[in-house]
Amino acid sequence: MPLDRFVLILVVVIAAAAATVFVATSIMATADMPALGLWLLIPLGLVVYVCVRVIGDRMRSSDDSHYDRIEK
């Protein structure tokens, strides 16, 4: 496995763990202060929207799939 792929996997795993902890603490904080939940939903919704748009754009882009058509 190339070193760059290994580092990418490590970064993604650490980011996923951080996101999980953030979401869990946000949910627990919302239980104590319900008004805080609305303020946390706005940035969380924006992040989810951007991620969905970026992934959708990458899936539909013909430029990104250029190397899929090259014979090995």
Secondary structure as a PSIPRED ss2 file (coil, helix, strand):
# PSIPRED VFORMAT (PSIPRED V4.0)

   1 M C   1.000  0.000  0.000
   2 P C   1.000  0.000  0.000
   3 L H   0.000  1.000  0.000
   4 D H   0.000  1.000  0.000
   5 R H   0.000  1.000  0.000
   6 F H   0.000  1.000  0.000
   7 V H   0.000  1.000  0.000
   8 L H   0.000  1.000  0.000
   9 I H   0.000  1.000  0.000
  10 L H   0.000  1.000  0.000
  11 V H   0.000  1.000  0.000
  12 V H   0.000  1.000  0.000
  13 V H   0.000  1.000  0.000
  14 I H   0.000  1.000  0.000
  15 A H   0.000  1.000  0.000
  16 A H   0.000  1.000  0.000
  17 A H   0.000  1.000  0.000
  18 A H   0.000  1.000  0.000
  19 A H   0.000  1.000  0.000
  20 T H   0.000  1.000  0.000
  21 V H   0.000  1.000  0.000
  22 F H   0.000  1.000  0.000
  23 V H   0.000  1.000  0.000
  24 A H   0.000  1.000  0.000
  25 T H   0.000  1.000  0.000
  26 S H   0.000  1.000  0.000
  27 I H   0.000  1.000  0.000
  28 M H   0.000  1.000  0.000
  29 A H   0.000  1.000  0.000
  30 T H   0.000  1.000  0.000
  31 A H   0.000  1.000  0.000
  32 D H   0.000  1.000  0.000
  33 M C   1.000  0.000  0.000
  34 P H   0.000  1.000  0.000
  35 A H   0.000  1.000  0.000
  36 L H   0.000  1.000  0.000
  37 G H   0.000  1.000  0.000
  38 L H   0.000  1.000  0.000
  39 W H   0.000  1.000  0.000
  40 L H   0.000  1.000  0.000
  41 L H   0.000  1.000  0.000
  42 I H   0.000  1.000  0.000
  43 P H   0.000  1.000  0.000
  44 L H   0.000  1.000  0.000
  45 G H   0.000  1.000  0.000
  46 L H   0.000  1.000  0.000
  47 V H   0.000  1.000  0.000
  48 V H   0.000  1.000  0.000
  49 Y H   0.000  1.000  0.000
  50 V H   0.000  1.000  0.000
  51 C H   0.000  1.000  0.000
  52 V H   0.000  1.000  0.000
  53 R H   0.000  1.000  0.000
  54 V H   0.000  1.000  0.000
  55 I H   0.000  1.000  0.000
  56 G H   0.000  1.000  0.000
  57 D H   0.000  1.000  0.000
  58 R H   0.000  1.000  0.000
  59 M H   0.000  1.000  0.000
  60 R H   0.000  1.000  0.000
  61 S C   1.000  0.000  0.000
  62 S C   1.000  0.000  0.000
  63 D C   1.000  0.000  0.000
  64 D C   1.000  0.000  0.000
  65 S C   1.000  0.000  0.000
  66 H H   0.000  1.000  0.000
  67 Y H   0.000  1.000  0.000
  68 D H   0.000  1.000  0.000
  69 R H   0.000  1.000  0.000
  70 I C   1.000  0.000  0.000
  71 E C   1.000  0.000  0.000
  72 K C   1.000  0.000  0.000
